[in-house]
Amino acid sequence: MTKNKLSVSSDNEQEQLHLKAKIILLQKELNDVEQKINDFEAVLRSHLIDELIEEQELTVLYKKVQLVKKEKRFAQKKKGKNFKEVEGLKVIAKSNTNIASEDEQKEKKRLYREAMLFVHPDKFSMHDEKIDLATEVTTKLIEIYQTGNLGELQIFHTHIFNGNAMMHFPESSDKNIIYKEDAYLQNELLKLENQLQLAKTKHTYKVLTEYENPLTFIDELKEYYQDRIFKLKKRTRKASMFDL
């Protein structure tokens, strides 16, 4: 009986060692893949910084314009034929009571551009459905940049770069306390496998591994963003970032 228990214990230890070894290898592979992606996306950002920022600003503006139109249609429906449009887009007047110095304005612009580029989680996918992911954070960032002071922008900038603004909170891991060690390790292994799979399905990783010269992707992105910017400008030509 004792020998059987020792045998089972030894088998469990071997299984745990095997799982831990697989976890270490997967973690290393994940780190390598993510590092390659981050380095490549840094290169892309350096060539597309103006296009990325302008596209995000126009996207937020377009959503505001659509909201105003929706509200006007609703008001018109409520009032019927007697409805008269008496107001257009309202312009927010800038306050002259707290004019920032030139150095503060430069610092605000630097923080704003950094945060704007950091916010979008998958800016190089060229899939329209990804655009909505960070609109709320982008909207808040633009609002603070336009109407807030340097201190407020610094706080929100830190909030974004700490990962809190785009944080996805997983389900409580309290249940892991009652898991057996091997069940916990299996769960960690599964999570790493999923993370690795997601990393490898990123469009930028596919470009890195499938393009003969990945840098040609820059031209594709420029064309894509120029087209989006052109279309967004047409849709928002009567508005501006200071409207609404």
C-alpha positions as CSV (number, residue, x, y, z in Angstrom):
1,M,0.0,0.0,0.0
2,T,2.8,2.3,0.9
3,K,4.6,1.5,-2.3
4,N,1.5,2.3,-4.3
5,K,1.1,5.7,-2.6
6,L,4.8,6.4,-3.3
7,S,4.3,5.4,-6.9
8,V,1.3,7.7,-7.3
9,S,3.1,10.5,-5.6
10,S,6.1,10.1,-7.8
11,D,3.9,10.0,-10.9
12,N,2.2,13.2,-9.8
13,E,5.5,14.9,-9.3
14,Q,6.7,13.8,-12.7
15,E,3.5,15.1,-14.3
16,Q,3.9,18.5,-12.5
17,L,7.6,18.7,-13.6
18,H,6.5,18.0,-17.2
19,L,3.8,20.7,-17.0
20,K,6.2,23.2,-15.5
21,A,8.7,22.5,-18.3
22,K,6.1,23.0,-21.0
23,I,4.9,26.2,-19.3
24,I,8.5,27.6,-19.3
25,L,8.9,26.8,-23.0
26,L,5.6,28.3,-23.9
27,Q,6.2,31.4,-21.9
28,K,9.6,31.9,-23.6
29,E,8.0,31.4,-27.0
30,L,5.2,33.9,-26.2
31,N,7.7,36.5,-24.9
32,D,9.7,36.1,-28.2
33,V,6.6,36.5,-30.4
34,E,5.3,39.5,-28.4
35,Q,8.8,41.1,-28.6
36,K,8.9,40.7,-32.3
37,I,5.4,42.1,-32.7
38,N,6.2,45.1,-30.4
39,D,9.4,45.9,-32.2
40,F,7.7,45.7,-35.6
41,E,4.7,47.8,-34.5
42,A,7.1,50.4,-33.1
43,V,8.6,50.7,-36.6
44,L,5.2,51.0,-38.2
45,R,4.2,53.7,-35.7
46,S,7.2,55.8,-36.5
47,H,6.1,55.9,-40.1
48,L,2.4,56.4,-39.5
49,I,2.1,58.6,-36.4
50,D,0.3,61.4,-38.1
51,E,-2.2,59.2,-39.9
52,L,-2.9,57.1,-36.8
53,I,-3.7,60.2,-34.7
54,E,-5.8,61.9,-37.4
55,E,-7.8,58.8,-38.1
56,Q,-8.6,58.3,-34.4
57,E,-9.6,61.9,-33.9
58,L,-11.9,61.8,-37.0
59,T,-13.4,58.5,-35.8
60,V,-14.4,60.1,-32.5
61,L,-15.7,63.2,-34.3
62,Y,-17.8,61.1,-36.6
63,K,-19.4,59.2,-33.8
64,K,-20.3,62.5,-32.1
65,V,-21.8,63.8,-35.4
66,Q,-23.8,60.6,-35.7
67,L,-25.1,61.0,-32.2
68,V,-26.2,64.6,-32.8
69,K,-28.0,63.5,-36.0
70,K,-29.7,60.7,-34.1
71,E,-30.9,63.1,-31.4
72,K,-32.2,65.6,-34.0
73,R,-34.1,62.8,-35.7
74,F,-35.6,61.8,-32.4
75,A,-36.6,65.4,-31.6
76,Q,-38.1,65.9,-35.0
77,K,-40.1,62.7,-34.7
78,K,-41.5,63.9,-31.3
79,K,-42.4,67.3,-32.6
80,G,-43.8,66.2,-36.0
81,K,-44.3,68.7,-38.8
82,N,-44.0,71.7,-36.5
83,F,-40.4,70.9,-35.7
84,K,-37.9,73.6,-36.6
85,E,-34.1,73.1,-36.5
86,V,-32.9,76.1,-34.5
87,E,-29.5,74.9,-33.5
88,G,-26.5,73.5,-35.3
89,L,-23.4,72.0,-33.8
90,K,-22.4,74.0,-30.7
91,V,-18.9,75.3,-30.4
92,I,-17.3,75.0,-27.0
93,A,-15.7,78.3,-26.2
94,K,-12.2,78.1,-24.8
95,S,-11.7,79.6,-21.4
96,N,-9.1,82.4,-21.2
97,T,-8.8,82.1,-17.5
98,N,-6.2,79.4,-17.6
99,I,-4.0,79.9,-20.7
100,A,-1.2,77.4,-20.6
101,S,2.4,78.4,-21.3
102,E,4.1,77.5,-24.5
103,D,6.1,74.8,-22.7
104,E,3.0,73.3,-21.1
105,Q,1.3,73.3,-24.5
106,K,4.2,71.4,-26.0
107,E,4.2,68.9,-23.1
108,K,0.4,68.4,-23.5
109,K,0.8,67.7,-27.2
110,R,3.6,65.2,-26.5
111,L,1.6,63.4,-23.9
112,Y,-1.5,63.4,-26.1
113,R,0.2,62.0,-29.1
114,E,1.9,59.3,-27.0
115,A,-1.3,58.3,-25.3
116,M,-3.3,58.4,-28.6
117,L,-0.9,55.9,-30.2
118,F,-0.9,53.6,-27.1
119,V,-4.7,53.5,-26.8
120,H,-5.6,51.5,-29.9
121,P,-5.0,47.8,-29.2
122,D,-4.9,46.5,-32.8
123,K,-4.2,49.6,-35.0
124,F,-2.5,47.6,-37.7
125,S,-5.2,45.0,-38.4
126,M,-7.0,47.0,-41.0
127,H,-10.3,45.5,-39.9
128,D,-13.1,48.1,-39.3
129,E,-14.6,46.2,-36.4
130,K,-11.5,46.8,-34.4
131,I,-11.9,50.6,-34.5
132,D,-14.6,50.7,-31.8
133,L,-12.4,49.0,-29.2
134,A,-10.8,52.1,-27.8
135,T,-13.3,54.9,-28.8
136,E,-14.3,55.6,-25.2
137,V,-10.8,56.1,-24.0
138,T,-9.8,58.1,-27.1
139,T,-12.8,60.4,-26.6
140,K,-11.8,61.1,-23.0
141,L,-8.2,61.7,-24.1
142,I,-9.3,64.3,-26.7
143,E,-11.6,65.9,-24.2
144,I,-8.8,66.3,-21.6
145,Y,-6.4,67.5,-24.2
146,Q,-8.8,70.2,-25.4
147,T,-10.3,71.4,-22.2
148,G,-8.2,70.1,-19.3
149,N,-4.9,71.3,-17.9
150,L,-1.4,69.6,-18.1
151,G,-1.9,68.0,-14.7
152,E,-5.1,66.2,-15.7
153,L,-3.5,65.0,-18.9
154,Q,-0.5,63.7,-17.1
155,I,-2.7,61.7,-14.7
156,F,-4.7,60.2,-17.6
157,H,-1.5,59.6,-19.6
158,T,-0.2,57.6,-16.6
159,H,-3.6,55.8,-16.3
160,I,-3.3,54.7,-19.9
161,F,0.3,53.6,-19.8
162,N,-0.3,51.6,-16.7
163,G,-2.7,49.5,-18.7
164,N,-5.7,50.5,-16.5
165,A,-7.7,52.4,-19.2
166,M,-7.8,49.3,-21.5
167,M,-7.8,46.7,-18.7
168,H,-9.7,43.5,-19.2
169,F,-10.4,42.1,-15.8
170,P,-10.5,38.2,-15.8
171,E,-12.8,36.2,-13.8
172,S,-11.9,35.7,-10.1
173,S,-9.1,33.3,-9.7
174,D,-10.1,32.4,-6.1
175,K,-11.2,29.0,-7.3
176,N,-7.6,28.2,-8.0
177,I,-7.0,27.9,-4.3
178,I,-9.0,24.7,-4.2
179,Y,-7.4,23.3,-7.3
180,K,-4.9,20.6,-7.2
181,E,-1.4,21.6,-8.2
182,D,-1.6,19.7,-11.5
183,A,-5.0,21.2,-12.3
184,Y,-3.6,24.7,-11.7
185,L,-0.6,24.0,-13.9
186,Q,-2.9,22.7,-16.6
187,N,-4.9,25.8,-16.4
188,E,-1.8,28.0,-16.7
189,L,-0.6,25.9,-19.7
190,L,-4.0,26.4,-21.4
191,K,-3.9,30.1,-20.8
192,L,-0.4,30.4,-22.3
193,E,-1.5,28.3,-25.3
194,N,-4.4,30.6,-25.9
195,Q,-2.3,33.7,-25.5
196,L,0.3,32.4,-27.9
197,Q,-2.4,31.5,-30.4
198,L,-3.8,35.0,-30.2
199,A,-0.4,36.6,-30.6
200,K,0.3,34.5,-33.7
201,T,-3.0,35.5,-35.2
202,K,-2.3,39.2,-35.0
203,H,-2.0,40.7,-38.5
204,T,1.4,42.2,-37.8
205,Y,2.8,38.8,-36.8
206,K,1.4,37.3,-40.0
207,V,3.1,40.1,-42.0
208,L,6.4,39.4,-40.2
209,T,6.3,35.7,-40.9
210,E,4.6,35.7,-44.4
211,Y,5.9,38.8,-46.2
212,E,9.1,38.6,-48.1
213,N,9.8,42.1,-47.0
214,P,7.6,43.1,-44.0
215,L,8.4,46.8,-44.5
216,T,6.3,46.9,-47.6
217,F,3.3,46.7,-45.2
218,I,3.9,50.4,-44.4
219,D,2.7,51.4,-47.9
220,E,-0.4,49.2,-47.5
221,L,-1.1,50.9,-44.1
222,K,-0.6,54.4,-45.5
223,E,-3.0,53.7,-48.4
224,Y,-5.5,52.2,-45.9
225,Y,-5.4,55.1,-43.5
226,Q,-5.4,57.7,-46.2
227,D,-8.6,56.2,-47.6
228,R,-10.2,56.1,-44.1
229,I,-9.2,59.7,-43.4
230,F,-10.6,60.8,-46.7
231,K,-13.9,59.1,-46.1
232,L,-14.1,60.4,-42.5
233,K,-13.3,63.9,-43.6
234,K,-16.2,63.8,-46.0
235,R,-18.6,62.6,-43.3
236,T,-17.5,65.2,-40.8
237,R,-16.7,68.2,-43.1
238,K,-19.2,70.4,-41.4
239,A,-17.9,69.7,-37.9
240,S,-14.6,70.1,-36.1
241,M,-12.9,68.7,-33.0
242,F,-14.2,71.7,-31.1
243,D,-17.8,71.1,-32.1
244,L,-20.4,69.3,-29.9
